[in-house]
Each structure stands twice: as structure tokens, then as C-alpha cells.
Amino acid sequence: MKKITAYLVLLLLGLGSLPLSAIGQSQNSVLIKGGTVMTAARGTLENTDILVQNGKIARIGKGLSAPAGVRTIDATGKYVTPGIIDAHSHAMLSSINEGSYSVTSMVRIRDMLDPTDITIYRALAGGVTGANLLHGSANSIGGQNSVVKFKWGKSAEEMVVADAPPGIKFAMGENVRRTTQQPLPGMQLRYPRTRQGTIEVMRDAFLRARDYKQAWDDFRAKKTRVQPRKDLELEPIVEILEGKRLVHAHGYRSDEHLNLLRLAEEFGFKIGTLQHALEAYKIAPEIAKHGAGVSIFADSWGYKLEAYDSIPYNGYILWKNGVNVSINSDSGERIRRLNLDAAKMMKYGGVPEEDSLKMITLNPAIQLGIGKRTGSIEVGKDADIVIWSGHPFSAFSRAETTMIEGETYFDRAADAEMRSKMTAEREALEKLDVNRAPGSGGTPPRVPAERREERGHDDIDGGNDR
């Protein structure tokens, strides 16, 4: 064990003598050659190279050369786009609703992130590199969100985008009122039960938060001597009033979303995004005037009464009125096909190609407050990039390579090799006598006779604790 430790020390000392750029290039540096680059900001560039260094896009142009130690990917005949960002997802979450109260602004999605959720890997296979992870819609004011990048294999903390503005989930409609659910015997019904009650709960919370903020302002200005009691429910709502926390508001009906816009203007803040918003086309000018973003389904509706009055031209009408529109999945399945949902914006209304692409890349990045670092292929931005076998709006195209900050997290060729190895491993295991059914010649498994080795701390320190 001492020999292993000494070897590791020497190895680390050797790495320390290398320039930092060389270490970074082995992980987060790459040259993508000869692809059709759909920048989502500055048009489409034919036969173009992208040089990524230390996780950032360093150069975009033709005929670029790879510095020493930087690997090269041949993208000739392929398409390169920014990574897709899902503005409404519940991936990585084992539970999404805290339904005991109508206002649960004190709970945090960040406290329950599951970095092993297979949805992450499947999303990467569909070209998705990041998402807005939201609390459920059982509450008038729900829990706090987390914006993440899908760094499969990393810890939950490494996935969280640290500089993304904090957000919170609001909700209106049937989910909050629970009118479609039959209460269990003896179960007390929770307020609110009507749409007017929902908006009242929100207004009451803002009135309490405004008074709470004033109490703290008076204490800090030494107008009062008694320090107010810290209120975890009201703290996030105060941040909304101060413009420090974004509101992501679930809803379907236009009258409810219009009421929320008026409530926000009453208390002097701006809504971040109206989520789902299937009837947003009815109030597109009002949304544009307020400055809210809208995150929609491309063509999913009719699954409940309040989702009935939608049209496939919703995205086009919002875009035509100058609203920042994104397309979300709210699903572990649709998240893998957001590229095709963007293509539907061209079909329904004729949204231009780049503006359609923006609806799954740059627009959601802007809505989440991270548009300056990701969402488009521009020099200086994070290298969140997808290489496609063909045009990303084609149903026949597939994401071949998905990278985040220059590091590959999905590679279709490596995935195929992994599947082949797993198939061979399964076949080998099935042939073992212990795994054969008794009717096919198998025998009951024997009692293990081998003595297990006890592992000590030295073994763990040696890197075997995985």
C-alpha cells in the first residue's frame, strides 16, 4: 500500500510540472472540423471549424488547426448546433410536489437532485445539455428551482449552474385547486378550491412578504431594535420583489396568466416565464408589453379540460408579437425529441429556421438568465455543443456527440460499443449454471465457501472505494 501511495505522489508531482493548458486540453479541448454550424445567433456557417479550449469556444472559422494535445473530430457532412436546453423538466427528481400547503416557497429542488437518473443519459442522447428543474404544480407558490447541466457521471453539485439566477415555481388551474381529484375519506380539503382563491393566496403571500421586508429594512436602518424572526417561507418571495428571483408560472388559461401579469405589475416585479401557456396566443401583446418569456409545448393539448383551447400556431403568434418563446418537454420522453418540436415551429406559421432553433437553445438560456454563457455557438461561450448525423430538424437525424463545456458526455459510437459489451456479458451470465432454471438442467446455487477479504482504510485511500 505504501508503494502505491508513493507512486501516486510522484504521479501528482509530475502532473504539477505540466502547464495548466496541457492538463485542460486533455479533458475539455477539441477541434470540430468541417461541419455545418447552426450558431443560433449568427446564422448557419458551411464547412466551418470550432476550436474549443478549456471548455470554452475559442475560435470559429475555416481551416483551423488543432494545437498540440487537442483531439480532432471530423464533422464533415454533419450538422453542429448548441446544446438543447429544456426550460421545464422534472428529470433527476424522485418527488416533485410538497402538497401539504398552498405556499411552499421554503422547499428546494436542489435538496433532492438524483445524479443517477437515467433520464439524464437519455436526454444527452437527444442533444439536451441543460434544463430548468422545477417543483411540481400542486401549489399556488411552489418550491425553488435548480438550473443544471446534464454532466452524466458527475455529482449533483457539479451539475448545478452556480451563477444561474434563482427561480421559483408558481402554478394556477386544476392542479392547484385539485378539482379533478377525489379526496380520501376523512381528508380535509385544502384552500384554495377556485381560481379566484388561487390568485388571493398569491396576493396574500406578497402582502406578507412586503411587510416582512419592511420590518427588516427598518431594523437595518436602526429604526427598530428588535430583529425580525427569519421566515424561510417569505425570504424567497422577498427576493422576487427585489428582482433577484425569477418566477416560472405553470398555467394553461389566458385569463389566469393575465391575472398573474397584473399581480406582478401591482407589486412591481416581472414574471420570468409563463410555463405551458397553451392559450398565450390570446394575450400575446400583453405578454410582450410585460416582458415575460413563454415556454410552451409544440403541439400537445387536449389531455384535460383547461388544455383544450390550444392551437399549433401558438408559438408562431407569440414569436410574431416579439415574445421570447421556448419549447419545453415537462417529460422524460419528450425531452429526447425537442429538436423535432422546434421543427414544428417552421411548419405551423413559418417561423424562420434560426428562430425555431433558438426556441430550444438560446431562448431558454435567456429565460433562465444564462444566455451570456450558453445557448449559442459564439466565441467565449461554454462549449455546450451537439454534432448531428444530419439536419437536426429531420426525423432521420440523430445526435452523435453531445458535449458540455468541451467534455463529451454522450458518444453514439461509444454507446454502441458499451451495449455490445453488455449484451456479451449478459449472455455469459445466463450460461452460468447458477443462472439456469432447474427445468433446463440448472442446480440450486451453492453456498459460498470463500472468505471475504476485509477492506481497510488503506484500500479506500488507494482509490478502490467506487
Summary of the structure (lengths in Angstrom):
residues: 466
radius of gyration: 25.9
end to end distance: 17.4
largest distance: 86.2
contacts: 1505
relative contact order: 0.14
helix: 37%
strand: 21%
